[in-house]
Amino acid sequence: MSTGLLAFFAFSPILLAAILLIGLRWPARRAMPIVYLVTAGIALFIWDMSFNRVIASTLQGLVITIGLLWIIFGAILLLNTLKHSGGIAAIRAGFTTISPDRRIQAIIIAWLFGCFIEGASGFGTPAAIAAPLLVAIGFPAMAAVLMGMLVQSTPVSFGAVGTPIIVGLNSGLDTATIGEQLAAQGSTWDLFLQQITSSVAITHAIVGVIMPVVMAMMLTRFFGKEKSWKAGLEVLPFALFAGVAFVVPYVATGIFLGPEFPSLLGGLIGLGIVTTAARFNFLVPKTHWDFADRKDWPSEWLGTIEMKLEDLAARPMSAFRAWLPYVLVGALLVISRVFPQVGAALKSVSVSFANILGEAGISAGIEPLYLPGGILVIVVLLTFFLHGMKPRELGAAIKESSSVLISAGFVLLFTVPMVRILINSGVNAGELASMPITMARFVADSVGDVYPLLAPTVGALGAFLAGSNTVSNMMFAQFQFGVATNLGISSAMVVAIQAVGAAAGNMVAIHNVVAASATVGLLGREGSILRKTIWPTMYYVLATGLVGMIAIYVLGVTDPLVGQ
């Protein structure tokens, strides 16, 4: 069989997912089981994988899925716990007194608070939290959703305490084989992953520092009385200050602490700095900008859900108490990652499966206390006491979080095993390279040295399809690694810009638009949102591709595997 035909069969599961999800508009819960079955069929009958290896890969994917769902559950549970304790209401009320300028409010709430929530929770929650928060203080529903979607960019690669890197890349790359190659060069997988993490943080900082400016300009252009880009540029100094206040601690954290903390600590530190600056009118324009009178708003701007600030009199809560659970998440994560003894104690509770069904190299495991999900659940239990909650309130939070888990879990039960079959397909009777490597060789031969310019778009496509940076990394990381290897360029850098592109793709992920729109009753107008978010998405992937090209071909960025 020709290389081109093999590459087509290898790519066909991804193509099928695109046709079903985009062309036919099937929901992922209906499409992904079919994509999994097609992938298994190609593995068995085209790649000549053994049935035992396909089943072992599926079981490996299911174990990985359980770990991923544990993180999702912990993140959403903490959010719902704070909702029922009154913590979110107290946080929301605190934002209303900072500045009357709508541009400043959007930057602080959507950008900085949104980045922090992305770091703590991920999985589309920033838009789902920021949108109703903005509506509650007087934003049109459509403007609120747009602002919430634009934050689904720079912080996303380190969302949910690093899940897109920790789970997405560790599961999406053939770590066993790559680890052996690195060992032969005197390096380790951990060092290689940290190089990717640092590259992701630096690239995001370069490209994403102007996102608050983009947010302000789109707010004034589409929702202002004068429909003016210029009104957004009037807040340029403050917006750039907000961008820098986030990306500086974000980059430093990514380089020195790893993938769990950049968005979490960058958002928290930036929020403190910029909120204080706004209170003292530092770089704030003298003229405050606002929307037109509410009666003049077009009907398409309005949602069906009226949002009001909750009455806090029933349970007064200080800002310190409201924020304390998120501070504890950051502190416990730092302690568990920085102090080896603490990390080792948490890792001692683990469930692992080596060489599943006797298949060499197919292994998986879960460390429930060390995974971010364990830290988040511990903080939830502490919050129950710190916020003086009633058992029924915690029960309601658990119930709501479990329903989210079930809907997300069903799709992942097919998506992750599908990805593992693709990755593990390199062991077969026909002695063919794995499906991602086959695709990579074909693309490398067809496109050549300009491929880094296109790599972020591949990542964005995966996020658009799956609604997840993590799943995009699972689907495409090995493919991107293979293209880089075939071109003889830094695979760490190419995988990094894959992760950055996948983050940008969240701005146009239908799943995220629907989730955010639902919180303000704007369902049915997703197309209007997507027509606006496509432009910053295109900027982000193009700029990321240019950064990748410069890093590789001008600055000579390399890694231990180049030339191997």
N, C-alpha and C positions, 0 to 999 in steps of 0.2 A: 504494500500500500504506500502511496506517495506521501511525502512529508506534509504537503498541503492538505491532503485529505485527512491525515491523522490529526493535524492541527484543527481542522474543521470539527471533527468528532470531539476533540478535547474541549473546544470552545462551545460546543452545542448546548451543554447544560446552562451556561451563562446566557447564551442567546435565547434559549427557551424561556428562561426566567424573565428576560426583557420583554419577549413577545407576550407572555401571559400577564405580567404585571403592568406593563405600559400599554401595549397594543390592545389587549383584550380587557384590561383594567380588572383583572381578577384580584381578589384579596390574597395576601401572602399565605394565609392559612389554607387556601385552596390550591395555590400554585406550587408551593414548595414541596408538598408530598409528591407531586408528579415529577418535579425536577429531580428529586432524590431518586425516584424509581428509574428515570431515564439515565441518570448518572451511574447507578448500579448496573443497569443493562449494558451501557458502553464499557464499563470496567470488566464485566464478565465476558462479553462477546466480541468486543473490538480489541481491548487491551489484554484479554486472556488472563485476567486475575483469577485466582482461585476463589471459590465461593466462601471458603473459610476466612480468607483475608478481607473480603468485602464485609462479612459479618463482624469480624474483629474491628475493622475500621469504624463501622457503625456503632459498636459498643464503646469504642474509644470516644467517638463524638458525643455519645450520650453522657458519659462521665464528665466531659468538658462542659457540656450543657448544664449539668447540675451545678457545677462551680459557678458558671456565669449567672444562672438564675438565683443563686444564693446572694451574689453581689446585687443584682437587680432588686431582689426582695428587701435586703437591708437598706438600700438607698431610698426606695419608695416608702418603706415602713417608717423611716425617720421623718420623712417629709409629712406623711399622714399623721404621725404622732404629734408633730408640732402644730399641725392644723387643728387637731382636736384638743390640744392643751392650751391653745390660745397664743402660742409662740409666733406663728406666722402672722396673725393679726397684729401683734405688738410690733413685729418687724415692719409690717406694712405701714402702720400708723406713724412710725418713726421717720419714714421717707417723706411724708407729706409736708413736713415743716422745713425742709432743706432749702428749696428754691422754688419760686413761682414760675420760672422759665421752663417751658415744656421740653426744650432741647436738653437742658441740664438734667431734668427729671429722667428723660429717656436714657441719657448716658449713665447716670448713677444706677437706676433701677434695672434697665435692660442689659447694659454692658457689664457693669462691675458686679452688681448683685447676681446677674445672670451667669457671669463667668464663675462666680463662687458656687452657685447652685449646680452648675455643670460639673465643677470639680468634685462636689460632694455627692451628686445624684446621677447626673448623665441621663442617657436614654430619653432625650426630648423634654425633660422636666423643666429646664430653664424657661422655654417658651410657654409651657403650660402654667408656670408660676408667674412669670413677668406679665403676661397678657392680662389676666384678671386684675393684677395689682395696678397696672397702668390704667385700665378701665375704671377701677375704683377711685382713682384720683382725677378722672376727667378726660381721658384719652378716648377717641373713637375706637370702636372694637377692631376695625381693620388696621388702623395705625398701630394699635397695641400688639396685634398678632405679627405685623411686619417687623416691629422692633424686636419682638421675641425671637423671630426666625433669624434675624441677622446676627444674633449672638451665637447661633449654632455654627460657629466657624472656628475662630482662634482657640478657644478653650477645649474644643471637643476631643482632640487627640489624647487629652489627659483627663477626660471626663470620668465620672464614677470612680474616683481615686485610681485612675490609670488603667481602667479596664481595656480600652482599645489597644494599648501596648502590652499589658501584662497577659491578657487572655487572647486578644486578637492576633498579635504577632507570635506569641509563644505557641499558639494553636495553629496559626496559618503558615508558619514556616516549618520546614523539616529540621527541627532542632537537633535531632540525633546525628544526622549526616553532617549538618553545618558545624556542629560541635566538634566532630572528629576532624574536620578540615581545619578548624581554628586551632585545635590542640596541636596539630602537625606544624602549625606556624607559631607555636608558643603563646597562643592567646586562649581565651575562653569564651563561651557563649554569653556569660554575664557581661563581660567587657564589650562584646559586640553589640549586645542589646542596649547597653548604656551609650555607646556611640550613636546608635539610631535615635535614642531618646534625646540626646543633646542636639542632634541635627534637626529633629522635629521641632524642638523648642526654639532654636535659633531661626529656622525658616519661618515658623509661625509668627515670631516676633517681628521679623522684617516685613512680612506681608500684612500681618494683622494689626500693626500699630495704628493704621489709619481707619480701622473699622468704626470707631466712634464718630469720626468725621463723616463717613459714608452714612451712618445711621442718622445723624443730624440733617444732612443734605436731603436724604430721601424723605424724612419726616416733613421738612418744610416744602419740598417740591410737590409731594403728592397730597399733603393734608393742610397746607397753609392757605391763607386767604389769597395771597399773591401767587401761589404755585411757583415759588422761587427757589432755585438752587442757592442763590446768594445769601438768603436768610440763614441757611445752614452753615455757610462758610463764615458767617459772623461769629460763630462760636468755635472757630478753628483752633485758637490757642488753648482753650479749655479742653476741647476734644482731643487734641494731640497730647496734652498733659495727662488726660485720663488714659489714653492708649499707652503712654510710657509708664505711668504708675502701675499698670497691670503687667506689661511685658517684661520690665526689668526684674522684679522678683520672680516672675514666671520662668524666665531663662535661667536665672541663678539657681532656682530650685530644681529645674530639670537637669542641669549639669551636675549639681552637687548632691542632690537627694534622690533623684530617680523619677520614674514616671508617675508615682502615686500623687505627687504634691503640687506640680506647677499651677494648675488651674485653681486648686483649692486655696493655696497660700497666696498666689498672685491675685486672685479675686478678693480675698480677705484683706490683704495689705493694701491693695489698690483702693478698695472701698473705704478703708479708714482714711487714707491720704486724701482722696478726692472729695469725700463728704466733708471733711474738715475744711478743705480749700474752698468748697462752695459756700459753706457757712460764713466764711470770712470774705466772700466775693472775690476770691483770687482768680484772675483771668476770666471772670464772668462778665459778659457784655452788659453795658449800662442799660440798654433797652431790652426788656423782657419780651420774649416771643410767646404767643398763645394761639390756639385755634380760633376759628371764627365762632360766632355764637352757635350754640348747640342746635337751635331751630333752623340754622342754615346748612346743616350737614346733610349730604346726600344720604338717601336711605340705605345704600349699599355699604356705607361705613358702619352702620349700626348692627349690633348683635341682638339676640332675643333674650339674653340674660342680663338683668340689671345688677351691677355689682355695687355693694355698699361696704364701707368700713364697718367691721363688726363692733358692736358695743362692748368695750373692754371693762365696763364698770362691774360686770358680774365676776370677772376674774382679773383684777389689775395685775399687770406683769411688767417689770422693768425691761428695758432693752438688754441689759446685761443677762438677765435670766433667759430671755428669749433666744439670745445668740449663744448662750453657754453650750448647748448640745453640739453645735457646729464647731465651736472652739475645741471641745473635747474630742470630736472626730479627728481634727487636725493634729491635736497633741498626741493622741493614742497612736495614730498612724506613724507620726514621726518617731515616737519612742520605740514602737515595734520594728521599725525599719533601720533605725540608727544604732540601737543597742543590741548587739548579737545575742546576748543572753535572753532578752525578752523575746526576740524573734524565734530563737530555738525552742523556748518553752511553748510558744503558740504553735509552732510547727510540729511539736511532738504529738499533737492530736491530728492524725492524718489517716486517710484511706487511699491505698494505692494499688494499682493493677499493672503488673509487669508482663510484657509479652502476652497480651490477651489472646486466648485460644491458641497459644503456642506460636503466634506470629512474631518473629523477631522485630524489634524496634517499634512495635505498637503498644505503647504504655500510656497510662493516665493516672492521675491522682487528685485528691482534694484535701486541702488543709483548711478546714472550716473556720478555725479561730484566727489563723493568720491572714486568710483572704479578707479583703475589705468588708465583705458581708458580715463576717464575725465581729469586727470592730464596730460596725454600724448597729448591729443588734445589741451589743453591750451598751452602747450609748443610748439606745432606745430604752433599755431597762433602767439606766441611770436617770433619764429624762422623766420617766414615770414618777420617780420620787422627787426630783428637783422641781418639777412643775406641779406637784401635788395633784396628779391626775387620778381619776376614778377608774376602776377596772373596766367598766363598760366603755369608757373612752378609748382605752388601749385596745380593747376588743374590737371596736369599730375600725380603728386604724389597721389592725391585723387583717380584718375582713376585706377592707378596701384594697390593701396591698396584695392580698392573695388573689383577688380577682384580676388585677393587672398582671400578676405573675402567670396565671393560667393562660391568658391571652397571648402574652409574649412567649411563654414556654412552648406552646404547641408549634409555633413556627420554627423556633430554634431546634426542636427535637428532630426536624428534618434537615434544616439548613446546615448545622454543624456536622452531622454525620456525612452529608453530601460533600462538604469541604474536605473532610478527612479521607474519604475514598479517593478524591482527586489527588491529594498529597501522597497517599500510600500506594498509588497505582504503579510506582516505579519497580515493584517486585511483581513480575508476571512471567508467564511461560514464553511469551514472544520476545523477551529481553528488550522491551521498549522502554524509553525514558518515561517518567511520570507525565501525566497529562499537562500540569502546569509547565514543566520543562519543555515539552513538545511545543506548546503554544509559544513559549518564550523564544525558542530557537527560530521558529517561523517568523515571529515579529521582528526579532533582531536582524534576521537576514533581509526582511522586507523594508524596514524603516531605517535601520542603521544608527549612526551616531546622534541623530536628533531626538532619539527616543526619550531622554529625560524631560524634554519639553512637553511630551504627551503623557508621561507617567501619572501626573496628578489627576488628569482627566479620567484615567482608568479608575483611580481610587474614588473619584467623585461619582462615577457611574455606579460603582458598587454600593455606595451609600444611598444614592437615589433609588436604587432597586430595593435595597434591604432596609432603608431607614436607620442604618446603624454604621458608625465608623468601625466598630468592633467586627461586625460581620463582613464589611468590605475588606478589612485587613485579613480576615480568615480566607476570604475567597481569592484575593489577588496577591497577597504578599509573596507567596512562593513563585508565582508567575513573574512578578516584578524582579525578584531576586534572580530568577533564571535569565531574564533578558539582560540584566546588568552583567551577570557572569559571562554570557555569550559575547557581550560587547567589550568585555575586559575593563569595565569601569566599576566604581565603588558601589557594591551591592547595598552597603549600609545607607548610602545617600539616596539611592533609588527607592529603597524600602521606606526611608524617611519621608520622601516627597509623596509616596503612595499614601502614607498615613495622613499627611497634611491635606492632600486632595480629597481623601475620604471624609475628613472633617468638614471641608467646604461643601461637599455634596449634601450635608445635612440641611443646608439652607434651602434646598429644593426637594428634600425627601418628603414625599406625599404623606407618609405616616406622621411626621412631625407637624406638618401644616394642619392635618386633620386634628391631631391631639390638641394643638394650641387653639385652633378655631373652636373646638368643642367647648373649651373652658369659658368662652364669652358668647356662645350661641351664634357663631358665624359660619356654621357648616353650610356647604353648597357654594361657597365663594372661594374655594381653594385656588381655582384657576387665576383669579385676580391677584392673589398673593404670589403665586409662582411666577407670573409674568413680571413681577417687580423683583423678586429675589434671584431670578436667573442672571441679572446683570452683575451684582456683586459676586455671585458664584463664578461667573466667567472671569472676572478680574482675578479672583483668588487663585484659580487653577492656572491661569496664564502666568501670573506673577510668580507662583511657586515653581512652575516649569522653568522660567528664566533664572530663578535663584539656583535651581538644580544644575542647569547648564553652566552657569558661571562657577559654581562650587566645583564641579567636576572638571571642566575644560580650561578654566582660567586660574582658579585657585589651586587646582590639583588635589582636591580632597580624595583621600584613598582609605583603604582599610586592609586588614591582614589577608583578605582573600583575593585581592586584585592580582590577576595574572596566574592564579592557581588553577 
